[in-house]
């Protein structure tokens, strides 16, 4: 056995703190790698910070401002990138030229056997490194959206991990020579394990009987959470839980709006997402991503509502096409969707339990690297 086979693998995971949708799978993947290979050297870095303060400020702060107050600008920006190739070229080239040197420095300092990206912006940069000959070890993209994968997938990336098999064709169309693997092990731990709904409800002090509707806007709590909760409360006997992530401003607004309403409550960031989803019957979610998949795993019916723009609009079409989630565009449509979901509860979606773990596939590919 060669020293290449026996030395501890080195895995660099590049994320970005844009909500929780990129950091959370990065943490889960890192934990999975350490569990499967305890001697592995694993590091998670923020790719925006690695690319320098200018890129970090423009992307992180700009995204938070646009998501919160000027969402129409995000919609316009996305339309230009998708439909106007010069805009797409300019955005990618600027990120590569301005932030690429810092990113490459961070990669070389760590000396990885594989680089895994959980954020589309850093995936684009890392994929360019591979094509331009600056990165000599495999690059991997961990894709946690269903559709709109133009930046999630890249022709320079060796390995694409997908969380939905329905994503395969889109990824193959972008990166036909790459390896594409449908995996488990990027969602919150425990979502595929057996659960007791009544016990889950008791653990969150929720009623054991009657409908429970969860409302989520991701880690930044974007979208119409208050409007979603108001509609859900139209259902007789429904208890509504608004998941506000790390956005204390939104949580305070929700608490003020529903002060005195015993059937509505808020919750901040939780690392017990699978337990909370197990307690619910319906999830109203605004930002697509892993939360929808986690709800499906728990048999909680997802409805996409409250922020249907840019890449979310494309994901919504895919949700509807594949029957993975209902999609509502108005309060009346949302109420109808909630009532449909309660009348036709889902069974837990357990097919991913038979898939390889993301950690095992990453370690397998890392073993092929020659540093």
HUZISUL-V141928 format. One record per residue. N is the residue number from 1. OMEGA is omega in whole degrees, -180 to 180 (NA if undefined). NEAR is the number of other C-alpha atoms within 12 Angstrom. Layout:
n: {N/N}
omega: {OMEGA/OMEGA}
near: {NEAR/NEAR}
//
This chain:
n: {1/2/3/4/5/6/7/8/9/10/11/12/13/14/15/16/17/18/19/20/21/22/23/24/25/26/27/28/29/30/31/32/33/34/35/36/37/38/39/40/41/42/43/44/45/46/47/48/49/50/51/52/53/54/55/56/57/58/59/60/61/62/63/64/65/66/67/68/69/70/71/72/73/74/75/76/77/78/79/80/81/82/83/84/85/86/87/88/89/90/91/92/93/94/95/96/97/98/99/100/101/102/103/104/105/106/107/108/109/110/111/112/113/114/115/116/117/118/119/120/121/122/123/124/125/126/127/128/129/130/131/132/133/134/135/136/137/138/139/140/141/142/143/144/145/146/147/148/149/150/151/152/153/154/155/156/157/158/159/160/161/162/163/164/165/166/167/168/169/170/171/172/173/174/175/176/177/178/179/180/181/182/183/184/185/186/187/188/189/190/191/192/193/194/195/196/197/198/199/200/201/202/203/204/205/206/207/208/209/210/211/212/213/214/215/216/217/218/219/220/221/222/223/224/225/226/227/228/229/230/231/232/233/234/235/236/237/238/239/240/241/242/243/244/245/246/247/248/249/250/251/252/253/254/255/256/257/258/259/260/261/262/263/264/265/266/267/268/269/270/271/272/273/274/275/276/277/278/279/280/281/282/283/284/285/286/287/288/289/290/291/292/293/294/295/296/297/298/299/300/301/302/303/304/305/306/307/308/309/310/311/312/313/314/315/316/317/318/319/320/321/322/323/324/325/326/327/328/329/330/331/332/333/334/335/336/337/338/339/340/341/342/343/344/345/346/347/348/349/350/351/352/353/354/355/356/357/358/359/360/361/362/363/364/365/366/367/368/369/370/371}
omega: {-176/176/178/-178/-170/-177/-179/177/179/-176/176/179/-177/-178/174/-177/172/-171/179/-171/178/179/-176/178/176/179/-179/179/179/179/179/178/-180/179/-177/-180/-174/-180/-178/175/-174/176/174/178/173/-176/179/177/180/-179/174/-175/180/180/-180/-179/-177/-174/-176/-177/179/180/-179/180/-178/179/-173/-170/-175/-174/-179/178/177/178/179/180/-179/180/-180/-178/-177/-170/-176/-173/178/178/178/180/-177/-179/-179/-178/179/179/-179/-176/-176/-174/-173/-177/179/178/-179/178/-180/179/-177/178/-179/-179/-175/168/176/176/-179/177/176/-178/-175/-179/178/175/-180/180/-178/176/176/176/-179/-178/-177/176/180/-180/-172/175/-177/174/-177/173/175/-171/-177/171/178/-173/-176/-167/-175/179/175/180/-178/-177/178/-178/-178/-172/174/174/-180/-180/176/177/-180/180/-170/-174/-180/179/-179/178/180/-175/-172/-177/-177/172/-179/-178/171/-172/165/175/171/177/178/-177/173/-174/179/-179/177/-179/176/-175/-180/178/178/180/179/-177/177/180/177/179/179/180/177/-178/172/-179/179/180/-175/174/-180/-176/179/178/179/180/-174/-178/-180/179/178/-180/179/179/-179/-180/174/-179/-177/174/-177/170/-175/177/178/-180/-170/179/-178/-177/-178/178/178/180/178/179/178/179/178/-178/-174/176/-180/178/-174/-177/-179/177/178/175/178/-180/178/173/178/-176/-178/177/-179/177/177/-180/-174/173/-176/172/170/-171/-173/-167/177/174/-171/-177/177/179/179/177/179/180/-179/-178/177/-172/-180/174/177/-176/167/-179/-170/-179/175/-177/178/179/-180/176/179/178/179/176/-178/-178/-176/178/-177/180/171/-180/-180/-180/-179/177/179/177/179/179/179/-180/178/-178/176/-178/-179/-180/-177/-176/178/167/177/179/-171/-180/180/-179/-179/-178/175/177/175/-179/-177/180/178/180/178/-179/178/-179/180/-174/173/-178/NA}
near: {6/8/11/16/17/13/20/22/37/41/42/43/45/47/41/35/33/34/30/36/35/42/32/37/42/41/35/32/43/38/30/30/36/24/20/24/26/18/16/29/27/37/32/35/31/34/46/37/28/30/36/26/19/19/31/28/20/21/30/26/20/20/26/25/20/21/33/24/14/17/24/18/20/26/24/19/23/26/22/19/23/22/16/15/15/13/18/22/19/16/26/28/19/22/32/29/21/24/34/34/23/28/43/34/22/29/38/23/14/24/25/38/37/43/50/54/51/49/40/36/42/48/44/40/48/53/41/31/33/26/20/16/14/22/33/29/34/39/46/50/54/55/48/46/44/43/35/34/39/31/39/41/49/41/34/34/44/41/42/49/45/44/39/39/28/26/32/28/22/27/39/28/17/24/27/20/17/25/28/36/34/32/32/39/42/47/46/37/24/26/36/30/20/19/22/20/29/24/20/26/28/18/18/25/19/30/26/22/18/22/35/44/52/48/55/52/47/43/38/33/40/44/35/36/45/38/32/44/43/30/33/41/32/24/28/18/18/32/35/43/46/49/47/37/29/26/28/20/18/30/32/22/21/33/27/16/20/24/15/11/19/17/30/35/36/40/32/30/25/23/23/23/37/35/33/45/47/41/39/48/44/49/53/52/48/47/45/46/44/40/45/48/43/43/45/38/37/40/38/43/45/48/49/49/45/36/38/31/30/30/31/31/28/28/38/37/26/27/32/20/16/18/18/32/39/37/43/31/26/19/26/19/21/36/31/22/33/43/28/23/31/28/15/15/22/26/17/29/24/22/21/28/23/13/23/23/32/42/40/29/33/48/40/25/31/38/28/22/26/21/20}
//
